[in-house]
Amino acid sequence: ISDTEIDWVAYMQEVEGVVNGTYDYTKLKGDTGPLVYPAGFVYIYLVLYYVTNHGINIRLGQYIFAALYIASLIVIFDIYRRAKKIPPYVLFFMCCASYRIHSIYILRLFNDPIAMFLLYLAVDFFIMDRWMLGCLFYSLGVSVKMNVLLFSPALLMLLMIRHGTLGTIKHLIVCAAPQVMLAAPFLLSNPAGYIIMSFNFGRQFFYKWTVNWRLLPEEIFLNKYFQTSLLVAHILVLVLFFILKWKSVMSLTFSIDSMLDFGDVRLNSLSKSIFFQSNFIGMCFSRSLHYQFYVWYFHTLHYLLWSTTLPSVIKILLLGVIELSWNTYPSTVTSSSLLHVCHIIILYGLWNSPAYTVTKQTTAAQKMK
């Protein structure tokens, strides 16, 4: 299948600047604009640049991304295997039912799948209680694309609960070290330029590519007050989930005594759910979702849905409507509205999930210990 050129040529142009000896991030550009990804992106696409004959052998690049797709599914299946929550037939929808996901991995050669592969490796290590390795791969994921930071509220909370303050600081150092090491050549050339370009949280998105906000006029979409309101809503919902759902359940369930009773299965289940919920909340309040961003949460939707008490028919219907929304190009008022409705239903289902509600029985059992 022929590739669909969107960013591949620009990626190659950006890393070619590094090949030519340019380490000032403000001077690294491609046809689609300046380089806006952290240093890990540069190294990975630098390897692809050489392997694909300076980006010319795109078919070989597709084979590499096909292998990445398979490797990602293996890691994701391992995460799901440990959960023992998802019925087997759901894996069909994950593997075979999304044209958009296949396109993102195989036809477009975006950096999003690479970042998410590293993130899923990190989550797999976290639920195996190998937190140092998990933090290393988490940091590598952030170094490819900043969207991985949407998982950071969950990571910080789980580190505090599992390792305490001192242990959390040690793990955060592990998260920070790869960022500094990978960025060293660029920081030495122009430190401010690197930080501003690669971690630019104020970057504006193009209205023509938005999947989730087509229901609004462009002037509102670009309005700073609207964008700020989304950020405030994002933080507010995170705080509510943290205080009323995650923290209370994790604190009761995973005190030293109760961990001995519930075991690793319960720990793994709650940990991965909190990671996925943190990311999903960020997606719900994103300033803009472009088509390749679908990969940011697609493989977690099945776990999130089956963490709710919604009927199975509704869960499958929601997966179908979400897929339809992401496959509608260009996006429309209807497709964007349907996507928000689906997000709201899932968020409501997660809020009311019994797995994240502290019951009187749970509290009483904790007091008896």
C-alpha beads as a LAMMPS data file, in Angstrom:
LAMMPS data file: protein, C-alpha beads

369 atoms
368 bonds

1 atom types
1 bond types

-500.0 500.0 xlo xhi
-500.0 500.0 ylo yhi
-500.0 500.0 zlo zhi

Masses

1 110.0

Atoms # bond

1 1 1 0.000 0.000 0.000
2 1 1 1.368 3.413 -0.897
3 1 1 2.139 5.795 1.940
4 1 1 0.104 8.943 2.473
5 1 1 2.564 11.811 2.722
6 1 1 1.834 14.261 5.506
7 1 1 4.861 14.712 7.776
8 1 1 7.480 12.157 6.665
9 1 1 9.314 14.522 4.311
10 1 1 9.272 17.271 6.939
11 1 1 10.648 14.860 9.542
12 1 1 13.501 13.948 7.204
13 1 1 14.235 17.614 6.488
14 1 1 14.324 18.416 10.196
15 1 1 16.791 15.667 11.093
16 1 1 18.832 16.424 7.973
17 1 1 19.588 19.770 9.563
18 1 1 21.213 17.891 12.446
19 1 1 23.148 15.746 9.961
20 1 1 24.464 18.970 8.454
21 1 1 25.692 20.146 11.852
22 1 1 22.861 22.412 13.030
23 1 1 22.109 21.958 16.746
24 1 1 20.255 25.216 17.301
25 1 1 16.617 24.070 17.579
26 1 1 15.329 27.398 16.318
27 1 1 17.013 26.734 12.964
28 1 1 15.757 23.174 12.410
29 1 1 12.801 23.291 10.021
30 1 1 10.862 21.283 7.458
31 1 1 8.166 21.966 4.882
32 1 1 5.473 21.942 7.578
33 1 1 7.290 24.354 9.884
34 1 1 9.889 24.317 12.667
35 1 1 10.923 21.248 14.651
36 1 1 8.639 21.111 17.700
37 1 1 9.459 17.699 19.204
38 1 1 12.004 16.875 21.939
39 1 1 15.419 15.364 21.275
40 1 1 14.374 11.700 21.389
41 1 1 12.389 12.298 18.212
42 1 1 15.540 13.547 16.466
43 1 1 17.599 10.462 17.314
44 1 1 14.892 7.995 16.292
45 1 1 14.164 9.676 12.982
46 1 1 17.885 10.148 12.418
47 1 1 18.190 6.347 12.474
48 1 1 15.236 6.092 10.086
49 1 1 16.864 8.735 7.890
50 1 1 19.932 6.572 7.369
51 1 1 18.102 3.216 7.228
52 1 1 15.702 4.472 4.533
53 1 1 18.411 6.083 2.388
54 1 1 17.776 9.650 3.518
55 1 1 14.021 9.035 3.664
56 1 1 13.718 7.884 0.048
57 1 1 12.948 4.208 0.731
58 1 1 9.555 4.818 2.277
59 1 1 8.458 1.194 1.766
60 1 1 11.198 0.057 4.151
61 1 1 9.974 2.683 6.601
62 1 1 6.500 1.171 6.350
63 1 1 7.886 -2.286 7.127
64 1 1 9.611 -0.868 10.195
65 1 1 6.385 0.761 11.370
66 1 1 4.476 -2.471 10.702
67 1 1 6.923 -4.226 13.030
68 1 1 6.392 -1.420 15.543
69 1 1 2.629 -1.965 15.284
70 1 1 3.002 -5.679 16.032
71 1 1 5.400 -4.998 18.909
72 1 1 2.956 -2.448 20.336
73 1 1 0.102 -4.954 20.232
74 1 1 2.232 -7.558 22.004
75 1 1 2.965 -5.132 24.845
76 1 1 -0.662 -3.973 25.007
77 1 1 -1.908 -7.575 25.076
78 1 1 0.448 -8.256 27.978
79 1 1 -1.034 -5.301 29.853
80 1 1 -4.541 -6.595 29.171
81 1 1 -3.539 -10.160 30.085
82 1 1 -2.532 -9.020 33.537
83 1 1 -5.836 -7.187 33.976
84 1 1 -8.088 -10.200 33.325
85 1 1 -10.929 -7.759 32.795
86 1 1 -11.536 -7.717 29.032
87 1 1 -13.445 -10.518 27.249
88 1 1 -11.412 -12.077 24.401
89 1 1 -13.744 -10.928 21.625
90 1 1 -12.879 -7.317 22.434
91 1 1 -9.365 -7.915 21.116
92 1 1 -10.869 -8.242 17.638
93 1 1 -12.089 -4.655 17.805
94 1 1 -8.657 -3.570 18.984
95 1 1 -6.739 -5.341 16.200
96 1 1 -8.997 -5.341 13.171
97 1 1 -11.753 -2.770 13.445
98 1 1 -9.930 0.547 13.089
99 1 1 -8.947 1.759 9.640
100 1 1 -7.671 5.011 11.118
101 1 1 -5.237 3.278 13.474
102 1 1 -3.856 1.109 10.658
103 1 1 -3.394 4.255 8.601
104 1 1 -1.573 6.122 11.375
105 1 1 0.890 3.289 11.887
106 1 1 1.518 2.045 8.357
107 1 1 0.645 4.831 5.903
108 1 1 1.601 8.027 7.717
109 1 1 4.767 7.064 9.681
110 1 1 3.979 9.578 12.445
111 1 1 6.001 9.799 15.648
112 1 1 2.882 9.269 17.786
113 1 1 3.013 5.431 17.578
114 1 1 6.667 5.475 18.662
115 1 1 5.890 7.610 21.712
116 1 1 2.944 5.399 22.651
117 1 1 4.962 2.193 22.244
118 1 1 7.472 3.505 24.768
119 1 1 4.618 4.585 27.038
120 1 1 2.979 1.143 26.960
121 1 1 6.347 -0.443 27.753
122 1 1 6.539 1.888 30.750
123 1 1 3.043 0.950 31.940
124 1 1 3.868 -2.749 31.588
125 1 1 6.946 -2.254 33.758
126 1 1 4.956 -0.226 36.294
127 1 1 2.390 -2.982 36.776
128 1 1 5.253 -5.489 37.133
129 1 1 6.463 -3.276 40.012
130 1 1 9.640 -2.367 38.128
131 1 1 9.308 1.349 38.605
132 1 1 12.827 2.447 37.679
133 1 1 12.616 0.790 34.267
134 1 1 9.109 2.144 33.864
135 1 1 10.272 5.693 34.577
136 1 1 13.113 5.286 32.079
137 1 1 10.792 4.252 29.255
138 1 1 8.232 6.851 30.288
139 1 1 10.892 9.545 29.933
140 1 1 11.943 8.161 26.548
141 1 1 8.312 8.391 25.444
142 1 1 8.156 12.035 26.512
143 1 1 11.363 12.657 24.556
144 1 1 9.561 11.610 21.366
145 1 1 6.316 13.526 21.904
146 1 1 4.910 15.557 24.784
147 1 1 1.468 13.939 24.749
148 1 1 2.884 11.256 27.053
149 1 1 2.823 13.918 29.790
150 1 1 -0.951 13.392 29.975
151 1 1 -0.139 10.269 32.000
152 1 1 2.041 12.216 34.450
153 1 1 -0.632 13.030 37.095
154 1 1 -1.283 9.306 37.533
155 1 1 2.427 8.516 37.591
156 1 1 3.134 11.114 40.274
157 1 1 0.273 9.912 42.462
158 1 1 1.210 6.236 42.142
159 1 1 4.867 6.972 42.853
160 1 1 3.911 8.828 46.036
161 1 1 1.651 5.999 47.217
162 1 1 4.051 3.214 46.280
163 1 1 7.424 4.775 47.171
164 1 1 6.816 7.788 49.418
165 1 1 8.366 11.225 49.038
166 1 1 12.049 10.232 48.943
167 1 1 11.406 7.322 46.591
168 1 1 9.357 9.564 44.329
169 1 1 12.225 12.059 44.086
170 1 1 14.598 9.254 43.092
171 1 1 12.228 8.061 40.375
172 1 1 11.679 11.599 39.102
173 1 1 15.447 11.950 38.744
174 1 1 15.342 8.838 36.558
175 1 1 12.633 10.554 34.505
176 1 1 14.668 13.739 34.154
177 1 1 18.078 12.246 33.393
178 1 1 17.309 10.932 29.869
179 1 1 15.785 14.286 28.923
180 1 1 19.003 16.097 29.816
181 1 1 21.291 13.499 28.265
182 1 1 19.422 13.316 24.964
183 1 1 19.087 17.085 24.734
184 1 1 22.695 17.858 25.696
185 1 1 23.981 18.778 22.184
186 1 1 21.015 21.079 21.629
187 1 1 21.150 22.586 25.116
188 1 1 24.824 23.393 24.643
189 1 1 24.042 25.155 21.365
190 1 1 20.953 27.140 22.396
191 1 1 19.333 26.065 25.687
192 1 1 16.478 28.563 25.588
193 1 1 15.755 27.753 21.949
194 1 1 15.576 24.024 22.665
195 1 1 13.241 24.368 25.633
196 1 1 10.968 26.875 23.899
197 1 1 10.700 24.885 20.666
198 1 1 10.478 21.329 22.015
199 1 1 8.261 21.996 25.052
200 1 1 6.039 24.755 23.714
201 1 1 2.724 24.325 25.536
202 1 1 1.261 27.438 23.936
203 1 1 1.620 26.326 20.330
204 1 1 -1.470 27.048 18.229
205 1 1 -3.153 24.256 16.267
206 1 1 -4.690 24.571 12.817
207 1 1 -8.484 24.644 12.814
208 1 1 -8.647 22.676 9.556
209 1 1 -7.157 19.594 11.267
210 1 1 -9.260 19.581 14.430
211 1 1 -11.350 16.490 15.064
212 1 1 -12.976 17.504 18.334
213 1 1 -13.808 21.217 18.025
214 1 1 -15.324 21.538 14.564
215 1 1 -18.623 22.321 16.298
216 1 1 -17.200 25.740 17.265
217 1 1 -16.376 28.701 14.995
218 1 1 -12.675 29.174 14.280
219 1 1 -12.477 32.439 16.229
220 1 1 -13.618 30.653 19.406
221 1 1 -11.309 27.715 18.701
222 1 1 -8.331 30.104 18.591
223 1 1 -9.507 32.234 21.513
224 1 1 -7.091 32.261 24.453
225 1 1 -9.911 32.411 26.998
226 1 1 -11.506 29.286 25.535
227 1 1 -8.171 27.465 25.636
228 1 1 -7.593 28.575 29.216
229 1 1 -11.063 27.375 30.215
230 1 1 -10.239 23.930 28.813
231 1 1 -7.054 23.837 30.877
232 1 1 -8.949 24.841 34.018
233 1 1 -11.619 22.204 33.359
234 1 1 -8.907 19.602 32.761
235 1 1 -7.217 20.384 36.069
236 1 1 -10.543 20.510 37.938
237 1 1 -11.664 17.082 36.704
238 1 1 -8.233 15.612 37.470
239 1 1 -8.402 17.002 41.009
240 1 1 -11.910 15.602 41.507
241 1 1 -10.861 12.148 40.316
242 1 1 -7.711 12.348 42.421
243 1 1 -9.442 13.335 45.659
244 1 1 -12.752 11.501 45.364
245 1 1 -11.769 8.406 43.369
246 1 1 -8.122 7.482 42.932
247 1 1 -6.525 8.627 46.190
248 1 1 -9.229 7.333 48.495
249 1 1 -9.403 3.892 46.883
250 1 1 -5.641 3.486 46.508
251 1 1 -4.971 4.656 50.061
252 1 1 -7.507 2.240 51.521
253 1 1 -6.633 -0.677 49.298
254 1 1 -2.867 -0.359 49.294
255 1 1 -1.801 0.278 52.812
256 1 1 0.919 -2.218 53.728
257 1 1 -1.563 -4.553 55.406
258 1 1 -4.208 -4.522 52.693
259 1 1 -1.632 -5.047 49.932
260 1 1 -0.917 -8.427 51.524
261 1 1 -4.590 -9.294 51.289
262 1 1 -5.428 -8.111 47.788
263 1 1 -2.147 -9.027 46.071
264 1 1 -0.570 -7.862 42.850
265 1 1 -3.602 -8.512 40.612
266 1 1 -5.643 -5.819 42.342
267 1 1 -2.667 -3.444 42.371
268 1 1 -2.033 -3.953 38.666
269 1 1 -5.686 -3.450 37.767
270 1 1 -6.078 -0.173 39.635
271 1 1 -2.693 1.177 38.534
272 1 1 -3.260 0.733 34.813
273 1 1 -6.797 2.069 35.090
274 1 1 -5.574 5.244 36.756
275 1 1 -2.901 5.715 34.082
276 1 1 -5.471 5.296 31.322
277 1 1 -8.031 7.532 33.028
278 1 1 -5.502 10.326 33.504
279 1 1 -4.717 10.265 29.797
280 1 1 -8.384 10.030 28.814
281 1 1 -9.304 13.077 30.892
282 1 1 -6.584 15.007 29.098
283 1 1 -7.993 13.912 25.745
284 1 1 -11.483 15.056 26.736
285 1 1 -10.264 18.601 27.375
286 1 1 -7.634 18.851 24.654
287 1 1 -7.380 22.178 22.803
288 1 1 -7.402 20.197 19.581
289 1 1 -7.214 16.567 18.532
290 1 1 -5.657 15.882 15.142
291 1 1 -6.255 12.625 13.317
292 1 1 -2.965 11.007 14.347
293 1 1 -3.776 11.736 17.991
294 1 1 -6.303 8.884 17.913
295 1 1 -3.438 6.539 18.734
296 1 1 -2.968 8.384 22.038
297 1 1 -5.940 6.573 23.583
298 1 1 -7.371 4.049 21.126
299 1 1 -5.792 0.992 22.744
300 1 1 -6.942 2.117 26.212
301 1 1 -10.590 2.714 25.300
302 1 1 -11.454 -0.970 25.556
303 1 1 -10.044 -1.219 29.066
304 1 1 -11.742 1.993 30.143
305 1 1 -15.106 0.929 28.755
306 1 1 -14.951 -2.489 30.390
307 1 1 -14.085 -0.768 33.670
308 1 1 -17.569 0.751 33.653
309 1 1 -20.930 -0.892 34.301
310 1 1 -22.336 0.129 30.926
311 1 1 -24.063 -2.683 28.976
312 1 1 -21.765 -4.476 26.516
313 1 1 -23.895 -3.348 23.585
314 1 1 -23.408 0.292 24.605
315 1 1 -19.664 -0.241 25.000
316 1 1 -19.345 -1.645 21.483
317 1 1 -21.609 1.088 20.123
318 1 1 -19.408 3.751 21.725
319 1 1 -16.311 2.211 20.134
320 1 1 -18.070 2.318 16.768
321 1 1 -19.214 5.932 17.076
322 1 1 -15.757 7.046 18.224
323 1 1 -14.212 5.270 15.239
324 1 1 -16.725 6.948 12.930
325 1 1 -15.883 10.357 14.382
326 1 1 -12.164 9.861 13.823
327 1 1 -12.721 8.544 10.297
328 1 1 -14.790 11.536 9.192
329 1 1 -12.575 13.817 7.097
330 1 1 -12.862 16.686 7.173
331 1 1 -14.516 16.667 10.555
332 1 1 -18.023 18.070 10.822
333 1 1 -20.193 19.585 13.521
334 1 1 -21.917 16.207 13.827
335 1 1 -18.736 14.122 14.059
336 1 1 -17.177 16.449 16.644
337 1 1 -20.370 16.550 18.694
338 1 1 -20.677 12.757 18.660
339 1 1 -17.089 12.423 19.827
340 1 1 -17.751 14.708 22.805
341 1 1 -20.941 12.813 23.662
342 1 1 -19.002 9.535 23.680
343 1 1 -16.285 11.054 25.852
344 1 1 -18.855 12.365 28.334
345 1 1 -20.591 8.971 28.561
346 1 1 -17.285 7.178 29.191
347 1 1 -16.198 9.769 31.752
348 1 1 -19.538 9.438 33.537
349 1 1 -19.213 5.655 33.482
350 1 1 -15.727 5.820 34.975
351 1 1 -16.864 8.226 37.676
352 1 1 -19.611 5.810 38.706
353 1 1 -17.474 2.693 38.387
354 1 1 -17.757 0.623 41.587
355 1 1 -14.027 -0.161 41.355
356 1 1 -13.313 3.495 42.166
357 1 1 -15.969 4.143 44.765
358 1 1 -15.045 3.761 48.419
359 1 1 -17.903 1.852 50.010
360 1 1 -18.833 1.574 53.678
361 1 1 -17.741 -2.067 53.582
362 1 1 -14.285 -1.121 52.294
363 1 1 -13.877 1.529 54.980
364 1 1 -15.077 -0.813 57.716
365 1 1 -12.693 -3.536 56.587
366 1 1 -9.813 -1.064 56.674
367 1 1 -10.676 0.009 60.243
368 1 1 -10.692 -3.615 61.421
369 1 1 -7.030 -4.134 60.413

Bonds

1 1 1 2
2 1 2 3
3 1 3 4
4 1 4 5
5 1 5 6
6 1 6 7
7 1 7 8
8 1 8 9
9 1 9 10
10 1 10 11
11 1 11 12
12 1 12 13
13 1 13 14
14 1 14 15
15 1 15 16
16 1 16 17
17 1 17 18
18 1 18 19
19 1 19 20
20 1 20 21
21 1 21 22
22 1 22 23
23 1 23 24
24 1 24 25
25 1 25 26
26 1 26 27
27 1 27 28
28 1 28 29
29 1 29 30
30 1 30 31
31 1 31 32
32 1 32 33
33 1 33 34
34 1 34 35
35 1 35 36
36 1 36 37
37 1 37 38
38 1 38 39
39 1 39 40
40 1 40 41
41 1 41 42
42 1 42 43
43 1 43 44
44 1 44 45
45 1 45 46
46 1 46 47
47 1 47 48
48 1 48 49
49 1 49 50
50 1 50 51
51 1 51 52
52 1 52 53
53 1 53 54
54 1 54 55
55 1 55 56
56 1 56 57
57 1 57 58
58 1 58 59
59 1 59 60
60 1 60 61
61 1 61 62
62 1 62 63
63 1 63 64
64 1 64 65
65 1 65 66
66 1 66 67
67 1 67 68
68 1 68 69
69 1 69 70
70 1 70 71
71 1 71 72
72 1 72 73
73 1 73 74
74 1 74 75
75 1 75 76
76 1 76 77
77 1 77 78
78 1 78 79
79 1 79 80
80 1 80 81
81 1 81 82
82 1 82 83
83 1 83 84
84 1 84 85
85 1 85 86
86 1 86 87
87 1 87 88
88 1 88 89
89 1 89 90
90 1 90 91
91 1 91 92
92 1 92 93
93 1 93 94
94 1 94 95
95 1 95 96
96 1 96 97
97 1 97 98
98 1 98 99
99 1 99 100
100 1 100 101
101 1 101 102
102 1 102 103
103 1 103 104
104 1 104 105
105 1 105 106
106 1 106 107
107 1 107 108
108 1 108 109
109 1 109 110
110 1 110 111
111 1 111 112
112 1 112 113
113 1 113 114
114 1 114 115
115 1 115 116
116 1 116 117
117 1 117 118
118 1 118 119
119 1 119 120
120 1 120 121
121 1 121 122
122 1 122 123
123 1 123 124
124 1 124 125
125 1 125 126
126 1 126 127
127 1 127 128
128 1 128 129
129 1 129 130
130 1 130 131
131 1 131 132
132 1 132 133
133 1 133 134
134 1 134 135
135 1 135 136
136 1 136 137
137 1 137 138
138 1 138 139
139 1 139 140
140 1 140 141
141 1 141 142
142 1 142 143
143 1 143 144
144 1 144 145
145 1 145 146
146 1 146 147
147 1 147 148
148 1 148 149
149 1 149 150
150 1 150 151
151 1 151 152
152 1 152 153
153 1 153 154
154 1 154 155
155 1 155 156
156 1 156 157
157 1 157 158
158 1 158 159
159 1 159 160
160 1 160 161
161 1 161 162
162 1 162 163
163 1 163 164
164 1 164 165
165 1 165 166
166 1 166 167
167 1 167 168
168 1 168 169
169 1 169 170
170 1 170 171
171 1 171 172
172 1 172 173
173 1 173 174
174 1 174 175
175 1 175 176
176 1 176 177
177 1 177 178
178 1 178 179
179 1 179 180
180 1 180 181
181 1 181 182
182 1 182 183
183 1 183 184
184 1 184 185
185 1 185 186
186 1 186 187
187 1 187 188
188 1 188 189
189 1 189 190
190 1 190 191
191 1 191 192
192 1 192 193
193 1 193 194
194 1 194 195
195 1 195 196
196 1 196 197
197 1 197 198
198 1 198 199
199 1 199 200
200 1 200 201
201 1 201 202
202 1 202 203
203 1 203 204
204 1 204 205
205 1 205 206
206 1 206 207
207 1 207 208
208 1 208 209
209 1 209 210
210 1 210 211
211 1 211 212
212 1 212 213
213 1 213 214
214 1 214 215
215 1 215 216
216 1 216 217
217 1 217 218
218 1 218 219
219 1 219 220
220 1 220 221
221 1 221 222
222 1 222 223
223 1 223 224
224 1 224 225
225 1 225 226
226 1 226 227
227 1 227 228
228 1 228 229
229 1 229 230
230 1 230 231
231 1 231 232
232 1 232 233
233 1 233 234
234 1 234 235
235 1 235 236
236 1 236 237
237 1 237 238
238 1 238 239
239 1 239 240
240 1 240 241
241 1 241 242
242 1 242 243
243 1 243 244
244 1 244 245
245 1 245 246
246 1 246 247
247 1 247 248
248 1 248 249
249 1 249 250
250 1 250 251
251 1 251 252
252 1 252 253
253 1 253 254
254 1 254 255
255 1 255 256
256 1 256 257
257 1 257 258
258 1 258 259
259 1 259 260
260 1 260 261
261 1 261 262
262 1 262 263
263 1 263 264
264 1 264 265
265 1 265 266
266 1 266 267
267 1 267 268
268 1 268 269
269 1 269 270
270 1 270 271
271 1 271 272
272 1 272 273
273 1 273 274
274 1 274 275
275 1 275 276
276 1 276 277
277 1 277 278
278 1 278 279
279 1 279 280
280 1 280 281
281 1 281 282
282 1 282 283
283 1 283 284
284 1 284 285
285 1 285 286
286 1 286 287
287 1 287 288
288 1 288 289
289 1 289 290
290 1 290 291
291 1 291 292
292 1 292 293
293 1 293 294
294 1 294 295
295 1 295 296
296 1 296 297
297 1 297 298
298 1 298 299
299 1 299 300
300 1 300 301
301 1 301 302
302 1 302 303
303 1 303 304
304 1 304 305
305 1 305 306
306 1 306 307
307 1 307 308
308 1 308 309
309 1 309 310
310 1 310 311
311 1 311 312
312 1 312 313
313 1 313 314
314 1 314 315
315 1 315 316
316 1 316 317
317 1 317 318
318 1 318 319
319 1 319 320
320 1 320 321
321 1 321 322
322 1 322 323
323 1 323 324
324 1 324 325
325 1 325 326
326 1 326 327
327 1 327 328
328 1 328 329
329 1 329 330
330 1 330 331
331 1 331 332
332 1 332 333
333 1 333 334
334 1 334 335
335 1 335 336
336 1 336 337
337 1 337 338
338 1 338 339
339 1 339 340
340 1 340 341
341 1 341 342
342 1 342 343
343 1 343 344
344 1 344 345
345 1 345 346
346 1 346 347
347 1 347 348
348 1 348 349
349 1 349 350
350 1 350 351
351 1 351 352
352 1 352 353
353 1 353 354
354 1 354 355
355 1 355 356
356 1 356 357
357 1 357 358
358 1 358 359
359 1 359 360
360 1 360 361
361 1 361 362
362 1 362 363
363 1 363 364
364 1 364 365
365 1 365 366
366 1 366 367
367 1 367 368
368 1 368 369
